Amino acid sequence: MTKLSDPGPSIPGKRHEGEPDDEDENFYICKVCGQPVDMRDLRQVIWHEQPRHKPLKPELVKKP
């Protein structure tokens, strides 16, 4: 399993519909830990899909 301190390199993704008008639409708030999740970064999405996970370190998270 990936360590919290080393999630690896960013895995960028693209929206099928193109970029939204509002940058905030690229983020959702995790229901487990309350941290913003950038849906364009697959490693963040996968991390936050794990039950009972801890928040990622702030330097690894792009905030809206």
All heavy atoms as a GROMACS GRO file, in nm:
protein
  521
    1MET      N    1   0.084  -0.118   0.000
    1MET     CA    2   0.000   0.000   0.000
    1MET      C    3   0.089   0.124   0.000
    1MET      O    4   0.196   0.125   0.057
    1MET     CB    5  -0.092   0.002   0.123
    1MET     CG    6  -0.179   0.122   0.118
    1MET     SD    7  -0.292   0.168   0.251
    1MET     CE    8  -0.326   0.033   0.348
    2THR      N    9   0.042   0.229  -0.062
    2THR     CA   10   0.116   0.355  -0.067
    2THR      C   11   0.120   0.420   0.070
    2THR      O   12   0.020   0.423   0.140
    2THR     CB   13   0.048   0.452  -0.166
    2THR    OG1   14   0.045   0.390  -0.292
    2THR    CG2   15   0.124   0.582  -0.176
    3LYS      N   16   0.236   0.467   0.108
    3LYS     CA   17   0.250   0.538   0.235
    3LYS      C   18   0.192   0.677   0.220
    3LYS      O   19   0.200   0.738   0.113
    3LYS     CB   20   0.397   0.550   0.275
    3LYS     CG   21   0.464   0.420   0.304
    3LYS     CD   22   0.608   0.445   0.339
    3LYS     CE   23   0.682   0.316   0.360
    3LYS     NZ   24   0.823   0.340   0.390
    4LEU      N   25   0.138   0.730   0.328
    4LEU     CA   26   0.083   0.865   0.327
    4LEU      C   27   0.190   0.966   0.291
    4LEU      O   28   0.163   1.063   0.221
    4LEU     CB   29   0.023   0.898   0.465
    4LEU     CG   30  -0.045   1.031   0.479
    4LEU    CD1   31  -0.164   1.042   0.385
    4LEU    CD2   32  -0.092   1.050   0.622
    5SER      N   33   0.314   0.940   0.332
    5SER     CA   34   0.420   1.035   0.305
    5SER      C   35   0.476   1.023   0.162
    5SER      O   36   0.552   1.107   0.119
    5SER     CB   37   0.534   1.014   0.405
    5SER     OG   38   0.585   0.883   0.392
    6ASP      N   39   0.438   0.919   0.088
    6ASP     CA   40   0.491   0.899  -0.046
    6ASP      C   41   0.383   0.844  -0.141
    6ASP      O   42   0.385   0.726  -0.175
    6ASP     CB   43   0.610   0.803  -0.040
    6ASP     CG   44   0.674   0.784  -0.176
    6ASP    OD1   45   0.658   0.871  -0.263
    6ASP    OD2   46   0.739   0.679  -0.194
    7PRO      N   47   0.288   0.928  -0.184
    7PRO     CA   48   0.182   0.879  -0.273
    7PRO      C   49   0.228   0.863  -0.418
    7PRO      O   50   0.152   0.818  -0.501
    7PRO     CB   51   0.074   0.986  -0.262
    7PRO     CG   52   0.151   1.110  -0.235
    7PRO     CD   53   0.268   1.067  -0.149
    8GLY      N   54   0.352   0.899  -0.447
    8GLY     CA   55   0.402   0.887  -0.583
    8GLY      C   56   0.376   1.012  -0.664
    8GLY      O   57   0.321   1.110  -0.615
    9PRO      N   58   0.413   1.008  -0.793
    9PRO     CA   59   0.394   1.126  -0.878
    9PRO      C   60   0.248   1.150  -0.909
    9PRO      O   61   0.166   1.058  -0.905
    9PRO     CB   62   0.473   1.091  -1.004
    9PRO     CG   63   0.475   0.942  -1.007
    9PRO     CD   64   0.476   0.898  -0.863
   10SER      N   65   0.216   1.273  -0.941
   10SER     CA   66   0.080   1.309  -0.977
   10SER      C   67   0.036   1.231  -1.101
   10SER      O   68   0.116   1.206  -1.191
   10SER     CB   69   0.074   1.459  -1.006
   10SER     OG   70  -0.056   1.495  -1.044
   11ILE      N   71  -0.090   1.190  -1.104
   11ILE     CA   72  -0.147   1.122  -1.220
   11ILE      C   73  -0.256   1.213  -1.273
   11ILE      O   74  -0.371   1.209  -1.228
   11ILE     CB   75  -0.205   0.984  -1.181
   11ILE    CG1   76  -0.097   0.898  -1.114
   11ILE    CG2   77  -0.262   0.915  -1.304
   11ILE    CD1   78  -0.148   0.771  -1.052
   12PRO      N   79  -0.222   1.301  -1.368
   12PRO     CA   80  -0.321   1.398  -1.416
   12PRO      C   81  -0.428   1.333  -1.503
   12PRO      O   82  -0.404   1.235  -1.570
   12PRO     CB   83  -0.239   1.498  -1.496
   12PRO     CG   84  -0.119   1.421  -1.539
   12PRO     CD   85  -0.094   1.318  -1.432
   13GLY      N   86  -0.547   1.389  -1.496
   13GLY     CA   87  -0.658   1.344  -1.578
   13GLY      C   88  -0.720   1.464  -1.649
   13GLY      O   89  -0.687   1.578  -1.621
   14LYS      N   90  -0.807   1.434  -1.743
   14LYS     CA   91  -0.877   1.541  -1.816
   14LYS      C   92  -1.026   1.514  -1.810
   14LYS      O   93  -1.071   1.400  -1.812
   14LYS     CB   94  -0.834   1.544  -1.963
   14LYS     CG   95  -0.692   1.586  -1.984
   14LYS     CD   96  -0.661   1.593  -2.133
   14LYS     CE   97  -0.518   1.636  -2.155
   14LYS     NZ   98  -0.485   1.644  -2.298
   15ARG      N   99  -1.103   1.621  -1.806
   15ARG     CA  100  -1.248   1.610  -1.807
   15ARG      C  101  -1.294   1.583  -1.950
   15ARG      O  102  -1.240   1.637  -2.045
   15ARG     CB  103  -1.311   1.738  -1.756
   15ARG     CG  104  -1.282   1.763  -1.609
   15ARG     CD  105  -1.334   1.898  -1.567
   15ARG     NE  106  -1.479   1.906  -1.582
   15ARG     CZ  107  -1.565   1.909  -1.480
   15ARG    NH1  108  -1.520   1.905  -1.359
   15ARG    NH2  109  -1.693   1.920  -1.502
   16HIS      N  110  -1.394   1.499  -1.965
   16HIS     CA  111  -1.448   1.467  -2.097
   16HIS      C  112  -1.513   1.588  -2.162
   16HIS      O  113  -1.508   1.604  -2.283
   16HIS     CB  114  -1.549   1.353  -2.089
   16HIS     CG  115  -1.488   1.222  -2.052
   16HIS    ND1  116  -1.413   1.147  -2.139
   16HIS    CD2  117  -1.488   1.154  -1.936
   16HIS    CE1  118  -1.371   1.038  -2.079
   16HIS    NE2  119  -1.415   1.039  -1.956
   17GLU      N  120  -1.573   1.672  -2.081
   17GLU     CA  121  -1.645   1.789  -2.134
   17GLU      C  122  -1.556   1.911  -2.150
   17GLU      O  123  -1.603   2.017  -2.186
   17GLU     CB  124  -1.761   1.830  -2.041
   17GLU     CG  125  -1.851   1.718  -1.997
   17GLU     CD  126  -1.801   1.646  -1.873
   17GLU    OE1  127  -1.746   1.710  -1.781
   17GLU    OE2  128  -1.814   1.523  -1.869
   18GLY      N  129  -1.428   1.901  -2.119
   18GLY     CA  130  -1.340   2.017  -2.121
   18GLY      C  131  -1.337   2.082  -1.984
   18GLY      O  132  -1.405   2.040  -1.891
   19GLU      N  133  -1.258   2.184  -1.973
   19GLU     CA  134  -1.243   2.253  -1.844
   19GLU      C  135  -1.370   2.332  -1.809
   19GLU      O  136  -1.430   2.395  -1.896
   19GLU     CB  137  -1.123   2.347  -1.847
   19GLU     CG  138  -0.990   2.274  -1.846
   19GLU     CD  139  -0.970   2.188  -1.723
   19GLU    OE1  140  -1.000   2.234  -1.610
   19GLU    OE2  141  -0.925   2.074  -1.739
   20PRO      N  142  -1.410   2.330  -1.681
   20PRO     CA  143  -1.529   2.405  -1.639
   20PRO      C  144  -1.501   2.555  -1.634
   20PRO      O  145  -1.385   2.598  -1.629
   20PRO     CB  146  -1.557   2.351  -1.499
   20PRO     CG  147  -1.424   2.308  -1.449
   20PRO     CD  148  -1.348   2.259  -1.569
   21ASP      N  149  -1.608   2.633  -1.633
   21ASP     CA  150  -1.594   2.778  -1.620
   21ASP      C  151  -1.539   2.817  -1.483
   21ASP      O  152  -1.468   2.914  -1.469
   21ASP     CB  153  -1.729   2.847  -1.642
   21ASP     CG  154  -1.777   2.832  -1.784
   21ASP    OD1  155  -1.693   2.818  -1.876
   21ASP    OD2  156  -1.900   2.833  -1.806
   22ASP      N  157  -1.575   2.738  -1.380
   22ASP     CA  158  -1.535   2.766  -1.243
   22ASP      C  159  -1.436   2.660  -1.196
   22ASP      O  160  -1.467   2.540  -1.198
   22ASP     CB  161  -1.659   2.768  -1.153
   22ASP     CG  162  -1.630   2.808  -1.011
   22ASP    OD1  163  -1.513   2.832  -0.976
   22ASP    OD2  164  -1.727   2.815  -0.932
   23GLU      N  165  -1.317   2.699  -1.154
   23GLU     CA  166  -1.213   2.608  -1.106
   23GLU      C  167  -1.262   2.519  -0.993
   23GLU      O  168  -1.220   2.404  -0.980
   23GLU     CB  169  -1.092   2.690  -1.060
   23GLU     CG  170  -0.980   2.611  -0.997
   23GLU     CD  171  -0.897   2.529  -1.096
   23GLU    OE1  172  -0.914   2.543  -1.217
   23GLU    OE2  173  -0.814   2.448  -1.049
   24ASP      N  174  -1.353   2.568  -0.909
   24ASP     CA  175  -1.404   2.491  -0.796
   24ASP      C  176  -1.476   2.363  -0.839
   24ASP      O  177  -1.488   2.270  -0.760
   24ASP     CB  178  -1.499   2.576  -0.711
   24ASP     CG  179  -1.426   2.686  -0.635
   24ASP    OD1  180  -1.301   2.680  -0.625
   24ASP    OD2  181  -1.493   2.778  -0.587
   25GLU      N  182  -1.521   2.355  -0.963
   25GLU     CA  183  -1.590   2.236  -1.010
   25GLU      C  184  -1.495   2.117  -1.028
   25GLU      O  185  -1.541   2.005  -1.048
   25GLU     CB  186  -1.662   2.264  -1.142
   25GLU     CG  187  -1.781   2.356  -1.126
   25GLU     CD  188  -1.855   2.378  -1.257
   25GLU    OE1  189  -1.864   2.282  -1.335
   25GLU    OE2  190  -1.901   2.491  -1.278
   26ASN      N  191  -1.364   2.139  -1.018
   26ASN     CA  192  -1.267   2.031  -1.026
   26ASN      C  193  -1.246   1.964  -0.891
   26ASN      O  194  -1.170   1.868  -0.881
   26ASN     CB  195  -1.132   2.084  -1.076
   26ASN     CG  196  -1.136   2.122  -1.221
   26ASN    OD1  197  -1.191   2.050  -1.304
   26ASN    ND2  198  -1.079   2.236  -1.254
   27PHE      N  199  -1.312   2.012  -0.786
   27PHE     CA  200  -1.291   1.962  -0.651
   27PHE      C  201  -1.421   1.914  -0.588
   27PHE      O  202  -1.529   1.961  -0.622
   27PHE     CB  203  -1.235   2.074  -0.561
   27PHE     CG  204  -1.097   2.118  -0.603
   27PHE    CD1  205  -1.081   2.212  -0.704
   27PHE    CD2  206  -0.985   2.066  -0.542
   27PHE    CE1  207  -0.954   2.253  -0.743
   27PHE    CE2  208  -0.857   2.107  -0.581
   27PHE     CZ  209  -0.843   2.200  -0.682
   28TYR      N  210  -1.407   1.817  -0.497
   28TYR     CA  211  -1.517   1.780  -0.409
   28TYR      C  212  -1.459   1.763  -0.269
   28TYR      O  213  -1.338   1.749  -0.252
   28TYR     CB  214  -1.589   1.652  -0.457
   28TYR     CG  215  -1.510   1.523  -0.442
   28TYR    CD1  216  -1.520   1.446  -0.326
   28TYR    CD2  217  -1.428   1.477  -0.544
   28TYR    CE1  218  -1.450   1.328  -0.313
   28TYR    CE2  219  -1.359   1.359  -0.532
   28TYR     CZ  220  -1.370   1.284  -0.416
   28TYR     OH  221  -1.300   1.167  -0.403
   29ILE      N  222  -1.545   1.766  -0.170
   29ILE     CA  223  -1.501   1.748  -0.031
   29ILE      C  224  -1.520   1.603   0.008
   29ILE      O  225  -1.629   1.547  -0.006
   29ILE     CB  226  -1.582   1.841   0.064
   29ILE    CG1  227  -1.566   1.987   0.024
   29ILE    CG2  228  -1.538   1.820   0.209
   29ILE    CD1  229  -1.424   2.040   0.028
   30CYS      N  230  -1.414   1.540   0.056
   30CYS     CA  231  -1.417   1.400   0.097
   30CYS      C  232  -1.512   1.383   0.215
   30CYS      O  233  -1.502   1.456   0.314
   30CYS     CB  234  -1.277   1.354   0.133
   30CYS     SG  235  -1.270   1.185   0.193
   31LYS      N  236  -1.600   1.286   0.206
   31LYS     CA  237  -1.697   1.261   0.314
   31LYS      C  238  -1.633   1.194   0.435
   31LYS      O  239  -1.690   1.196   0.543
   31LYS     CB  240  -1.812   1.174   0.262
   31LYS     CG  241  -1.897   1.246   0.160
   31LYS     CD  242  -2.009   1.157   0.111
   31LYS     CE  243  -2.090   1.232   0.007
   31LYS     NZ  244  -2.198   1.150  -0.049
   32VAL      N  245  -1.516   1.134   0.418
   32VAL     CA  246  -1.449   1.066   0.529
   32VAL      C  247  -1.364   1.162   0.612
   32VAL      O  248  -1.375   1.167   0.733
   32VAL     CB  249  -1.362   0.948   0.477
   32VAL    CG1  250  -1.281   0.885   0.590
   32VAL    CG2  251  -1.448   0.844   0.408
   33CYS      N  252  -1.278   1.241   0.543
   33CYS     CA  253  -1.183   1.325   0.617
   33CYS      C  254  -1.208   1.475   0.601
   33CYS      O  255  -1.145   1.555   0.668
   33CYS     CB  256  -1.040   1.292   0.575
   33CYS     SG  257  -0.998   1.343   0.408
   34GLY      N  258  -1.298   1.514   0.511
   34GLY     CA  259  -1.331   1.655   0.495
   34GLY      C  260  -1.232   1.737   0.413
   34GLY      O  261  -1.244   1.858   0.403
   35GLN      N  262  -1.136   1.671   0.350
   35GLN     CA  263  -1.034   1.740   0.272
   35GLN      C  264  -1.083   1.762   0.129
   35GLN      O  265  -1.151   1.677   0.072
   35GLN     CB  266  -0.908   1.656   0.272
   35GLN     CG  267  -0.786   1.723   0.217
   35GLN     CD  268  -0.662   1.637   0.237
   35GLN    OE1  269  -0.666   1.516   0.219
   35GLN    NE2  270  -0.553   1.702   0.275
   36PRO      N  271  -1.046   1.876   0.066
   36PRO     CA  272  -1.079   1.895  -0.075
   36PRO      C  273  -1.000   1.796  -0.161
   36PRO      O  274  -0.882   1.771  -0.134
   36PRO     CB  275  -1.037   2.037  -0.106
   36PRO     CG  276  -0.987   2.097   0.019
   36PRO     CD  277  -0.978   1.992   0.123
   37VAL      N  278  -1.065   1.739  -0.261
   37VAL     CA  279  -1.003   1.641  -0.351
   37VAL      C  280  -1.007   1.696  -0.493
   37VAL      O  281  -1.114   1.730  -0.544
   37VAL     CB  282  -1.077   1.506  -0.345
   37VAL    CG1  283  -1.012   1.405  -0.438
   37VAL    CG2  284  -1.085   1.454  -0.203
   38ASP      N  285  -0.890   1.704  -0.556
   38ASP     CA  286  -0.881   1.749  -0.695
   38ASP      C  287  -0.912   1.628  -0.784
   38ASP      O  288  -0.834   1.534  -0.792
   38ASP     CB  289  -0.742   1.804  -0.724
   38ASP     CG  290  -0.728   1.866  -0.861
   38ASP    OD1  291  -0.812   1.839  -0.949
   38ASP    OD2  292  -0.632   1.943  -0.881
   39MET      N  293  -1.026   1.630  -0.851
   39MET     CA  294  -1.068   1.517  -0.933
   39MET      C  295  -0.980   1.498  -1.056
   39MET      O  296  -0.989   1.396  -1.124
   39MET     CB  297  -1.214   1.534  -0.976
   39MET     CG  298  -1.311   1.529  -0.861
   39MET     SD  299  -1.482   1.540  -0.911
   39MET     CE  300  -1.497   1.715  -0.948
   40ARG      N  301  -0.893   1.594  -1.087
   40ARG     CA  302  -0.801   1.582  -1.199
   40ARG      C  303  -0.676   1.502  -1.163
   40ARG      O  304  -0.597   1.467  -1.250
   40ARG     CB  305  -0.760   1.720  -1.249
   40ARG     CG  306  -0.877   1.803  -1.299
   40ARG     CD  307  -0.837   1.945  -1.317
   40ARG     NE  308  -0.803   2.003  -1.187
   40ARG     CZ  309  -0.768   2.129  -1.168
   40ARG    NH1  310  -0.762   2.212  -1.268
   40ARG    NH2  311  -0.740   2.173  -1.047
   41ASP      N  312  -0.658   1.470  -1.035
   41ASP     CA  313  -0.542   1.396  -0.987
   41ASP      C  314  -0.588   1.259  -0.937
   41ASP      O  315  -0.643   1.246  -0.828
   41ASP     CB  316  -0.472   1.475  -0.876
   41ASP     CG  317  -0.340   1.413  -0.832
   41ASP    OD1  318  -0.315   1.295  -0.865
   41ASP    OD2  319  -0.265   1.482  -0.763
   42LEU      N  320  -0.566   1.155  -1.018
   42LEU     CA  321  -0.615   1.022  -0.987
   42LEU      C  322  -0.565   0.970  -0.854
   42LEU      O  323  -0.636   0.902  -0.782
   42LEU     CB  324  -0.579   0.926  -1.100
   42LEU     CG  325  -0.634   0.784  -1.089
   42LEU    CD1  326  -0.786   0.785  -1.079
   42LEU    CD2  327  -0.588   0.701  -1.206
   43ARG      N  328  -0.441   1.003  -0.816
   43ARG     CA  329  -0.390   0.952  -0.688
   43ARG      C  330  -0.470   1.008  -0.571
   43ARG      O  331  -0.492   0.938  -0.472
   43ARG     CB  332  -0.242   0.983  -0.672
   43ARG     CG  333  -0.213   1.130  -0.657
   43ARG     CD  334  -0.067   1.162  -0.653
   43ARG     NE  335  -0.059   1.307  -0.640
   43ARG     CZ  336   0.039   1.370  -0.584
   43ARG    NH1  337   0.141   1.304  -0.537
   43ARG    NH2  338   0.037   1.500  -0.576
   44GLN      N  339  -0.514   1.135  -0.580
   44GLN     CA  340  -0.597   1.190  -0.473
   44GLN      C  341  -0.733   1.120  -0.468
   44GLN      O  342  -0.781   1.084  -0.361
   44GLN     CB  343  -0.620   1.340  -0.495
   44GLN     CG  344  -0.501   1.426  -0.467
   44GLN     CD  345  -0.535   1.573  -0.473
   44GLN    OE1  346  -0.645   1.614  -0.435
   44GLN    NE2  347  -0.442   1.652  -0.522
   45VAL      N  348  -0.793   1.098  -0.583
   45VAL     CA  349  -0.924   1.034  -0.589
   45VAL      C  350  -0.917   0.893  -0.531
   45VAL      O  351  -0.998   0.855  -0.446
   45VAL     CB  352  -0.979   1.031  -0.733
   45VAL    CG1  353  -1.108   0.950  -0.740
   45VAL    CG2  354  -1.002   1.172  -0.784
   46ILE      N  355  -0.816   0.815  -0.573
   46ILE     CA  356  -0.801   0.678  -0.522
   46ILE      C  357  -0.777   0.678  -0.372
   46ILE      O  358  -0.835   0.598  -0.298
   46ILE     CB  359  -0.688   0.605  -0.598
   46ILE    CG1  360  -0.732   0.579  -0.742
   46ILE    CG2  361  -0.650   0.475  -0.527
   46ILE    CD1  362  -0.622   0.527  -0.832
   47TRP      N  363  -0.691   0.768  -0.324
   47TRP     CA  364  -0.663   0.776  -0.180
   47TRP      C  365  -0.792   0.801  -0.101
   47TRP      O  366  -0.818   0.734  -0.002
   47TRP     CB  367  -0.561   0.887  -0.152
   47TRP     CG  368  -0.530   0.898  -0.005
   47TRP    CD1  369  -0.585   0.982   0.085
   47TRP    CD2  370  -0.437   0.818   0.067
   47TRP    NE1  371  -0.533   0.962   0.208
   47TRP    CE2  372  -0.441   0.860   0.201
   47TRP    CE3  373  -0.351   0.715   0.031
   47TRP    CZ2  374  -0.362   0.803   0.299
   47TRP    CZ3  375  -0.271   0.659   0.129
   47TRP    CH2  376  -0.278   0.703   0.261
   48HIS      N  377  -0.872   0.894  -0.148
   48HIS     CA  378  -0.993   0.932  -0.073
   48HIS      C  379  -1.108   0.833  -0.089
   48HIS      O  380  -1.209   0.844  -0.020
   48HIS     CB  381  -1.036   1.074  -0.112
   48HIS     CG  382  -0.944   1.178  -0.055
   48HIS    ND1  383  -0.951   1.220   0.076
   48HIS    CD2  384  -0.840   1.245  -0.110
   48HIS    CE1  385  -0.857   1.309   0.097
   48HIS    NE2  386  -0.788   1.326  -0.015
   49GLU      N  387  -1.093   0.734  -0.176
   49GLU     CA  388  -1.194   0.628  -0.188
   49GLU      C  389  -1.170   0.515  -0.088
   49GLU      O  390  -1.256   0.429  -0.071
   49GLU     CB  391  -1.196   0.572  -0.331
   49GLU     CG  392  -1.251   0.668  -0.433
   49GLU     CD  393  -1.396   0.707  -0.405
   49GLU    OE1  394  -1.477   0.619  -0.371
   49GLU    OE2  395  -1.427   0.827  -0.414
   50GLN      N  396  -1.056   0.516  -0.020
   50GLN     CA  397  -1.028   0.413   0.080
   50GLN      C  398  -1.106   0.441   0.208
   50GLN      O  399  -1.108   0.555   0.255
   50GLN     CB  400  -0.879   0.414   0.116
   50GLN     CG  401  -0.788   0.378   0.001
   50GLN     CD  402  -0.644   0.383   0.046
   50GLN    OE1  403  -0.602   0.303   0.130
   50GLN    NE2  404  -0.568   0.477  -0.009
   51PRO      N  405  -1.171   0.339   0.263
   51PRO     CA  406  -1.241   0.363   0.390
   51PRO      C  407  -1.141   0.391   0.503
   51PRO      O  408  -1.031   0.338   0.504
   51PRO     CB  409  -1.316   0.232   0.416
   51PRO     CG  410  -1.256   0.131   0.325
   51PRO     CD  411  -1.183   0.203   0.216
   52ARG      N  412  -1.179   0.477   0.593
   52ARG     CA  413  -1.100   0.511   0.713
   52ARG      C  414  -0.960   0.561   0.680
   52ARG      O  415  -0.864   0.534   0.752
   52ARG     CB  416  -1.094   0.392   0.808
   52ARG     CG  417  -1.230   0.347   0.859
   52ARG     CD  418  -1.223   0.234   0.958
   52ARG     NE  419  -1.148   0.119   0.914
   52ARG     CZ  420  -1.199   0.016   0.844
   52ARG    NH1  421  -1.324   0.016   0.811
   52ARG    NH2  422  -1.122  -0.085   0.809
   53HIS      N  423  -0.944   0.636   0.572
   53HIS     CA  424  -0.813   0.692   0.537
   53HIS      C  425  -0.788   0.820   0.617
   53HIS      O  426  -0.879   0.876   0.677
   53HIS     CB  427  -0.806   0.724   0.387
   53HIS     CG  428  -0.903   0.831   0.346
   53HIS    ND1  429  -1.031   0.803   0.307
   53HIS    CD2  430  -0.890   0.965   0.340
   53HIS    CE1  431  -1.092   0.917   0.279
   53HIS    NE2  432  -1.010   1.017   0.299
   54LYS      N  433  -0.665   0.863   0.617
   54LYS     CA  434  -0.627   0.989   0.680
   54LYS      C  435  -0.611   1.094   0.571
   54LYS      O  436  -0.586   1.061   0.456
   54LYS     CB  437  -0.497   0.972   0.757
   54LYS     CG  438  -0.510   0.876   0.873
   54LYS     CD  439  -0.383   0.868   0.951
   54LYS     CE  440  -0.402   0.770   1.066
   54LYS     NZ  441  -0.289   0.766   1.156
   55PRO      N  442  -0.624   1.222   0.605
   55PRO     CA  443  -0.603   1.328   0.506
   55PRO      C  444  -0.460   1.324   0.451
   55PRO      O  445  -0.367   1.286   0.522
   55PRO     CB  446  -0.627   1.458   0.583
   55PRO     CG  447  -0.705   1.418   0.702
   55PRO     CD  448  -0.664   1.278   0.735
   56LEU      N  449  -0.444   1.365   0.326
   56LEU     CA  450  -0.311   1.377   0.267
   56LEU      C  451  -0.241   1.498   0.328
   56LEU      O  452  -0.305   1.591   0.375
   56LEU     CB  453  -0.322   1.396   0.116
   56LEU     CG  454  -0.362   1.274   0.036
   56LEU    CD1  455  -0.392   1.315  -0.108
   56LEU    CD2  456  -0.254   1.168   0.039
   57LYS      N  457  -0.108   1.496   0.324
   57LYS     CA  458  -0.032   1.611   0.372
   57LYS      C  459  -0.068   1.732   0.287
   57LYS      O  460  -0.086   1.721   0.166
   57LYS     CB  461   0.118   1.583   0.362
   57LYS     CG  462   0.166   1.480   0.460
   57LYS     CD  463   0.316   1.464   0.450
   57LYS     CE  464   0.364   1.365   0.554
   57LYS     NZ  465   0.511   1.352   0.549
   58PRO      N  466  -0.075   1.851   0.348
   58PRO     CA  467  -0.116   1.972   0.275
   58PRO      C  468  -0.034   2.002   0.150
   58PRO      O  469  -0.088   2.049   0.052
   58PRO     CB  470  -0.098   2.082   0.378
   58PRO     CG  471  -0.105   2.013   0.509
   58PRO     CD  472  -0.051   1.876   0.488
   59GLU      N  473   0.097   1.970   0.150
   59GLU     CA  474   0.178   2.001   0.032
   59GLU      C  475   0.144   1.912  -0.088
   59GLU      O  476   0.182   1.942  -0.200
   59GLU     CB  477   0.328   1.994   0.063
   59GLU     CG  478   0.376   1.856   0.103
   59GLU     CD  479   0.373   1.831   0.253
   59GLU    OE1  480   0.310   1.906   0.327
   59GLU    OE2  481   0.436   1.733   0.295
   60LEU      N  482   0.070   1.804  -0.066
   60LEU     CA  483   0.032   1.714  -0.175
   60LEU      C  484  -0.104   1.745  -0.232
   60LEU      O  485  -0.147   1.683  -0.328
   60LEU     CB  486   0.034   1.569  -0.125
   60LEU     CG  487   0.168   1.519  -0.073
   60LEU    CD1  488   0.153   1.381  -0.014
   60LEU    CD2  489   0.272   1.520  -0.182
   61VAL      N  490  -0.174   1.841  -0.171
   61VAL     CA  491  -0.311   1.870  -0.211
   61VAL      C  492  -0.319   2.010  -0.273
   61VAL      O  493  -0.270   2.105  -0.216
   61VAL     CB  494  -0.405   1.864  -0.088
   61VAL    CG1  495  -0.546   1.897  -0.128
   61VAL    CG2  496  -0.397   1.726  -0.024
   62LYS      N  497  -0.380   2.018  -0.390
   62LYS     CA  498  -0.407   2.148  -0.452
   62LYS      C  499  -0.542   2.194  -0.399
   62LYS      O  500  -0.640   2.123  -0.408
   62LYS     CB  501  -0.416   2.134  -0.603
   62LYS     CG  502  -0.291   2.085  -0.668
   62LYS     CD  503  -0.318   2.064  -0.815
   62LYS     CE  504  -0.204   1.990  -0.880
   62LYS     NZ  505  -0.238   1.948  -1.016
   63LYS      N  506  -0.545   2.310  -0.341
   63LYS     CA  507  -0.671   2.359  -0.286
   63LYS      C  508  -0.742   2.448  -0.386
   63LYS      O  509  -0.677   2.519  -0.463
   63LYS     CB  510  -0.645   2.436  -0.157
   63LYS     CG  511  -0.595   2.345  -0.048
   63LYS     CD  512  -0.594   2.412   0.085
   63LYS     CE  513  -0.544   2.314   0.189
   63LYS     NZ  514  -0.540   2.369   0.319
   64PRO      N  515  -0.876   2.443  -0.385
   64PRO     CA  516  -0.953   2.526  -0.479
   64PRO      C  517  -0.938   2.673  -0.450
   64PRO      O  518  -0.898   2.715  -0.347
   64PRO     CB  519  -1.096   2.480  -0.459
   64PRO     CG  520  -1.100   2.408  -0.329
   64PRO     CD  521  -0.959   2.364  -0.300
   0.00000   0.00000   0.00000
